[in-house]
Amino acid sequence: VKITYVEQDEPKGIAHAINLCQEFVGDEKFLVFLGDNIILKSILEFTNEFEKSDADASILLCAVDNPSRFGIADVKDGKIKEIIEKPKKPKSNLAVTGLYFYDNEVVDIAKTIRPSARGELEITDVNKAYLERGSLHVELLGRGVAWLDTGTHKSLLDAGAFIETIESRQGLKVACLEEIAYSAEFISKEQFSKLINEYPKNE
């Protein structure tokens, strides 16, 4: 695994962060995964589907009980009609999660976005641009899939308790990178065994 960091020295929004990654993106499709999001489902199936598709952009939606905290999508007949950032009177309870798939044109789109009232280049405005083009695909996270946004102190504590419950009840680790790599056939069984045996005894 090769990890490259690009520093965003000021909180100017997610669209601004995308602009900083132009050299990394090149001419490939890519995904944006916000660091305060936890999705209890393998994203590989979404990634593979997007790579094979003709879609220019794709977002994941999840039903929430506090829609005023999120960007909300008004969906009819499986298609998004409108996206509103943190609406006071939400038209639906379908929140846009922090996982986005884009083609390389998103860099050019992000450069045209104007700062919002809070001085940020909003990712919602980028998604709206794709929506206006008619090239925004949507996936709905259904029952049995957990999406946790850890953007507040309470939601971070809730997420920690939720993960601990899953792991202690099922005896399985959540987001074990070695297991994920083995399941996705990125590494062999021998490599997997070698990796896990390098660790000291723990849970």
Secondary structure as UniProt FT lines:
FT   HELIX           14..20
FT   HELIX           22..25
FT   TURN            26..27
FT   STRAND          30..33
FT   TURN            35..36
FT   STRAND          37..40
FT   HELIX           44..52
FT   STRAND          57..63
FT   HELIX           67..69
FT   STRAND          71..76
FT   TURN            77..78
FT   STRAND          79..85
FT   STRAND          94..102
FT   TURN            104..105
FT   HELIX           106..112
FT   TURN            117..118
FT   HELIX           123..133
FT   STRAND          136..141
FT   TURN            143..144
FT   STRAND          146..149
FT   HELIX           153..170
FT   TURN            174..175
FT   HELIX           177..183
FT   TURN            184..185
FT   HELIX           189..197
//
